[in-house]
Each structure stands twice: as structure tokens, then as C-alpha cells.
């Protein structure tokens, strides 16, 4: 079978689930991951054949895609901030919107370092806490971006933590002189004294924030395959996690520290107000690349 024929046929098959361009992108991602080809190989080398023995692998993978399974779960990998992360159905697939959270946090570090000097902290490792860490994409990216930082990721799901711990960035850690994050099982919604006496310079989180009633509006590839635990909150209390994060920040955030949380675009002002009401006077909304409220910085 010619590679271009598989791509065209696969795209046509997936159009029942996705718009044409998205369907094509998914098939190209599949071919890159399973065959090691480039997204343009079938264009510049139209006679390229699917290697012998791989047709069956591709057919099985395509059948999973036709059942609305996300391509990232089929290939076992997702890109985030230029890094390739392992993903399984136990963790949420990293989104580009969450990259905005990391960028905002990294942009705040220079000012943070200056504010740590009067407190005699300039020679100490930056302390970073990632609540609801999931795959660990935020925690690992912060660790790699801030060599020397001590990053801690927290999640209630032991299965998610297993994925986070298995991320393979050993070579990049050595190259950057960075240290791997520590991952701890904790329920963000339950008060805990585990960090008693320890303060953090940065607290980050991409918590569950989608009201359960919006499940019906979402695609099958999300609601039927990604973990509900990481997505949904009760309709009656959509800001549940933000109140908990604000409480954690009041206990654990250094006086000069900063916090950044990803939010639901429909609840921007209300989420900001949770932090204002908890004494974070500089809490503000940050928009994503679509111009939507996506982050509360505090």
C-alpha cells in the first residue's frame, strides 16, 4: 500500500468524527509516530510504500481512531511546550492552552528572583508546586525550564502519578543540570499538613473545571476516553477546586510568591474573585491566544 493512499483513505474514514483538516492531521500524526515518516513524506515522495508488516499495525490503530479514541492514546505520546510526553487514558492529554500557563509562570521568575534577595533566598532553589499534576507535563516543563528548581507535583490519582513518574527526560535533565520533579499523592480538596513549614515561590494548577452538564456538548474523543476525574466538577460548585487552591496558596505561597491557574472561560471574573476574596489583591485575568480568559494570575 502506498503511504499516500493510507493517508487519504484514513482521512476520509475519520471525517465522520472530525472536520477534514483535523482528520488529516490526526492520520499524519499516526503515521509519524508508527512509521517514523514526516508529515510531508507522501507529498515529496509519492511512491513511498507502507513498510511490509506495518499495514496491520496501521489498520488496528485506525480502528481505534474510528472508535473516537484520541490519537495521543493510540500512539502513547503528546507534545507539550516542545517536549514529548507519555500519555495513557489515566491522564488528561496536554493542551496548547495549558502552555500559556507555563509561559506566564516562567515570565514571572525573573521578578521573583529579585524579590527573594531581601529574604536571603537568592542562593536557594526555587520551589514550585504543581497541583493536579496529571501527566506531569507542567511539573516536568518547569523543572526543565528552571534548572536547579525543586518542583513538586501533586495528584489524587495514583495511576496518573505513575504516568508522571515514568516520563523519560533523563538526558535532558543532565544536559540542563536540572532535577526531576517529586510526585506525591494528595487530594487537593482535603486539607493537609504535608508541606508544613515549607513555602513555595510558584504555585501552578490546571484543575478540573468543566461543569458536568457540559459533558453532553463535548466530543466523544474527550468524554468517552479522557479521565472524568481530571475534567468535570459539579454544576452546583464549579469553583470548588479554585477555593481549595486559594486555601493551599494562603498556607504555602511565599510572601513574594506567584500563582497561576488555568480556568474555564465562562467563569473568569468569578474565579479571579475567589483569589481576591482570599487576600490575593493582585489577582488578574490573562487571555489565551484565542483572546479568551484562560488564566488567573495571583
C-alpha positions, 0 to 999 in steps of 0.5 A: 500500500502506498503511504499516500493512499493510507493517508487519504483513505484514513482521512476520509474514514475519520471525517465522520468524527472530525472536520477534514483538516483535523482528520488529516492531521490526526492520520499524519500524526499516526503515521509519524509516530508508527512509521517514523515518516514526516508529515510531508513524506507522501507529498515529496515522495509519492511512491513511498510504500507502507513498510511490509508488516506495518499495514496491520499495525496501521489498520488496528490503530485506525480502528481505534481512531474510528472508535473516537479514541484520541490519537495521543492514546493510540500512539502513547505520546503528546507534545507539550511546550516542545517536549514529548510526553507519555500519555495513557487514558489515566491522564488528561492529554496536554493542551496548547492552552495549558502552555500559556500557563507555563509561559506566564509562570516562567515570565514571572521568575525573573521578578521573583528572583529579585524579590527573594534577595531581601529574604536571603533566598537568592542562593536557594532553589526555587520551589514550585508546586504543581497541583493536579499534576496529571501527566506531569507535563507542567511539573516536568516543563518547569523543572526543565525550564528552571534548572536547579528548581525543586518542583513538586507535583501533586495528584489524587490519582495514583495511576496518573502519578505513575504516568508522571513518574515514568516520563523519560527526560533523563538526558535532558535533565543532565544536559540542563543540570536540572532535577526531576520533579517529586510526585506525591499523592494528595487530594487537593480538596482535603486539607493537609499538613504535608508541606508544613513549614515549607513555602513555595515561590510558584504555585501552578494548577490546571484543575478540573473545571468543566461543569458536568452538564457540559459533558453532553456538548463535548466530543466523544474523543474527550468524554468517552476516553479522557479521565472524568476525574481530571475534567468535570466538577459539579454544576452546583460548585464549579469553583470548588477546586479554585477555593481549595487552591486559594486555601493551599496558596494562603498556607504555602505561597511565599510572601513574594510568591506567584500563582497561576491557574488555568480556568474555564472561560465562562467563569473568569471574573468569578474565579479571579474573585475567589483569589481576591476574596482570599487576600490575593489583591493582585489577582488578574485575568490573562487571555489565551491566544484565542483572546479568551480568559484562560488564566488567573494570575495571583 
